[in-house]
Amino acid sequence: PMLFGSRLNSMKDRMDLWEGEKGVLGWIARQGTVKGLDLVDFNYPQHLEGLEVDTVQKALADAGLKTGAICMRYPKEFQAGAMTHPDPGMREAAVALTKEGCAWARKLGAKELVVWSAFCGYDYSNQVDYVKMWDRVVDAFQQVCDAYPDIKISLEFKPTDENTRFFAVPSTGAAVVLVKDINRPNMGLTLDFGHCLAAGENPAQSAALAGSRGMLFGVQLNDGYQRLGAEDGLIFGSVHPHMALEFVRWLQKTNFAGHIYFDTFPRNEDPVREAEYNIRKFKTLWEKAKTLTEAGLDAITDKHDALAALELLDLHA
């Protein structure tokens, strides 16, 4: 069955619409009111610091939810890099923190750890040795994968943001090469729709590239205008509906088996209604993608016939 998760931090917004407890446990309770939501993805260490496993499990049970994944968020002390830090002691600390995240995943019954480091990269030409930086990332992931072979370790690439202008792994193609170099069966990728757009990619092609190689462990769905490299975190399919539809179709074509996670930022909207809309939107796109396949879209793509594809989309709008 298809399982859905949504950004826990979104539950901090529009608190005027929420009368329950504030803080992480309250956000879990608020997510429990989202119709169709199944899972909570926790940021580590931010969401789980100072909490006991039993406390988190009770909050999840009370909300009717389970843990989907643990997502690494390295603290500011790793500003010069987590797995890429020039100080080997700091790299060891980053690996140790990542292993702690794996331990939490195991305790909470999750099978996946998603790694996104805001700090692993560089800002200027001639700042880093690219080969050494790459090798450090490979070595760090190998250590984590070997320590927790029962947990799927998943890299979430991002091309750029305000913390790091050039990430060590800036594209889907580079991420695929990284997984090959790490060479561990529990190493794969999480694709963020908005990150693919920011990298100048077609997200569906990115999903095909990773999914056809058995590397696509997770997805984080959103949308945006991508003005000046901004990450808008808008509702999935709201800006790029055709791209969203094709992305979903490639999840089907590559037999994607992970859960569907919405990484959106509803700062002005009711985050509960927004999450519910995302779930409904994805389900609609899923059914439409199946309809297009049944209607012969594969035969059209075999011919590279753009007009026929557009006509088929209009016919089944």
N, C-alpha and C positions, 0 to 999 in steps of 0.2 A: 504493500500500500504506500501511496505517496504521503510523505510526512513533511510538515512545514514548521519552520522556525522564523523568528523575526528579531530585529535588533533590540536587545534589552535596554540599552541606553535611551531608546526612543520613549520609554515609559517615564523618563524624567520630565518630558515636555508636557505642556498644557496640564499642569498639576491642578489648575482650577477645575478640571473635570474629574478629579480623583480625590476621594475622601478617605482612602485607606492609608496604610502605613507608607512612610517614605523610606528611601534607602533600597538596597538590593532586594531584600525579602519582600518589600512592598511592590517593587517593580515586577517581581515574579508573580505576585498575586494579581497585579493588574494585567499581566499577559494572560493569566488564567481566564480573563473575561473575553479574550479574543476568540470569536467563533472560528473553528477550523484550525486553530493553532495546536501543535503537538509538542514542540520542542523548545528548549531554551539553550542558546549558545552563550557561554560565559566567557568574558574577557579575564585572562589571568596575567598578573595577580590582582588587578583592580577590583573585580567583582567578588573575589573569594577571600581576600585578605581578612584575617580576624574572624572568619566564620568556621564553624565545625561542619564536617561532612553531614552528620545527622541533622543539623539545623537546616542545611540546604535541601537535603532529601525530603524533609518534612514539608518545607515550603513548596517544593515541586509537587509532592503528593497532594497537598491541600489545594493546589491550583489545577490539578489534573494534567500536569505536564511532566516531561522527562528531559534529560540532558541530551542535546544533539552533538555538541562539540565543545572543546575548550579552545579559545582563540588567544594566542599570545599577544600581549601588549607590553613591550619592554619599557621600563621606566626611564626617566630623564637621565639617570646616571650612565646610560648607554648612548648618550648623544653622539659620541664619536664612533659608534658602531656597536652592534650586539655580537653577532657571529663574525663580523668583519673588523672588530676593534683592533687597533695596532698593538695593544697590550695583551699578551697571551693570558694574563690573569683575568682580565675582563672578559675575554672570549670564553674562558672556562666558567666564569660566573654566568654568562649568558646560556651556555649549554646546561649548566646545573638548574637554572631557572626554568628552562624549557622542559627538562626532565620532571621538575616539580609539576608543571602543567600536565604532563602525561600521567603522573600519579593521580592528580585530581580527576582526570578523564576516566581513568580506570575505576576510581572509587565511586564516581557518580554514574557509572554504567555507560559512558560514552565510548565510542570506538574511533574517534578522530580528534587529532590536535591540528589546528590551523596556525601556521606561522606567518605573521606579517610583521616585519620590523620597520618602524618609521625611520630608523637611523642607519641601516646597512647600505651605504652607498657613498656618494661624494658630490661636491658642488663645483669644483674647478678642474680645468685641464691641468695635467701634471701634478695632481694632488695624491693619487694612489697608484699602486702597482696593480693593474687589473688582473693579472694572472694569480698573484698572491691572494688578492681579495677573493677571487673565485674559488681557489683551492681551500681557503679557510671556510667558506660556506659549505663546500662539499664535505670537508672533514667534520664540521659541526653537525650536519644533518646525519652523517653516517653514525656518529656517536649516539645521537638520540634514537635513530631507527634501531640500532643494535641493542640499546638498553630497553626498549619497549616494542618488541616485535609484534605484539598483539594489538598495538595502536597504529592506525593509519596516520602517518605524518604528512601534512599537506602544506605546500608553499602557496601563499597568496601573493602573486607579484603585483607591483604597482610601478608605473614608469617614473613618476615624479610627484612630489608634493612640497609643502613649505619647509619640511624638515630635511629633505634630501632631494636635491635637484636631479640627480641621476642615481637610480637604485642599482644595486649590484646585479639584480636580475630584472631587467627593464621591459621584458616582452614575453609573450607566450612562447615564441620560438626559443628564446634563451632559457625559459623555464623548462621546456622539454629537454633541452640539452643538459640542464642541471640534473634533472631526474635520471637521465641516462648515466651521467657521470657518478652520481651517488650510488646507483646500482643496488638498490635495496627493494625487496618486494612490497614493503609497507610505505614506500615513498611515492607521493603523487602531487597533484595540483588542485588548488581551489581557484576557480576563475570568477573574478568580480566583473560584472557586466560593464560598470562604469570605468574600471581600470583598463579594460580592453579598449573602450572608446577613447580614453585619455592617451593610450599608446598609439592611436591612429589605426587600430585594428577593427575588423568586422568580428564582433563577438561570436557569431555562428561559426566562422572559419576557425577561430581559436578553439571553440568547443570541439569541432571536428578533428583538429590537429591533436589535441590532448586525448579526447575520448576514443578515437580510433586506435590509440596506442595503449589503452587501458590505464591512462594516467589521471583521468578526471575523477577525483574523489569528492569534490564539493563545488557548489556554485553559490555566489552571493549576488542577488539580483536587485537592480535599481535602474535609474535612467538619468539623463542629464543633457544639458545643452553644450557642455564642454567649452564654455567661454573662458579664454585665458587659462586653460588648464584646471579650471575649477571642478570640484567633485560635488555635484548638486545633490545626489542622493534622493532623486525624485521617484515617484511611483513607477514600477516596472511597466514598460511599454507605453508610457505617457508621452514620450518625446520621439522615440524611434520604434513605432509599432511593428513595422515590417522586419526590422532587425530582431526585435524581441520574439516575434513569431518564428523566424528562422532559427534563432537560438534554441527555442523550445523543440523545434523539429529535429535539430541535431542532437539534443539530449535523447530523444526517442531513437534516432538512427544509431546512436552509439551505446544504447542500452544503459543509460545513466542510472546508477543504483543508489546515489546519495540522497540526502534530504535537501529540500528547497528552502533556502534562507534568504530573507529580504533584508538587505543592508541599506535602509533608507533613513532619511532625516526629516521626519514630519514635525518641524519646529513650530509651525503655525496651525497644523491640522490636529484633529483628535487622533492620537497615535493608535488607539484601539480600532477606530473605524478605518484608518489608513491601512493597518495590517490586514484587516478583513477584506478590504478592497484588493490589496495585492494578491491575497489567496484566491479570491474569486477571479481576478484577472488572469492569473497563471492557469487556473483550471480551464478557463475559456480558451486561452491560447493552446493549451494541451489538446483539447478536443478539436480545435480548428486545424492544428497541425496534422492530427490523424486524418481528418477529412481531406486535406490537401494531398496527403500521401495516397489515400485510397482513390482520389480523383485523378491520379496520374502525374503528380509533380516530379517524381523521379525520372520519368521518361522525358519530361520537358527539360530538366536540368542536364540530362545526358546530351541534349542537343544544344545546350547553352542558349536557349530561346527565351530571351528576357521578356519580349512582348507576350508570348504565350503564358509565361509565369505570372505576369501582371494581370492578364485577362482572367486567369484561373483564380487569382486572389480576389478580383472584383466579383467574379461569379459566386464566390463563397464568402463574401464580406459579411 
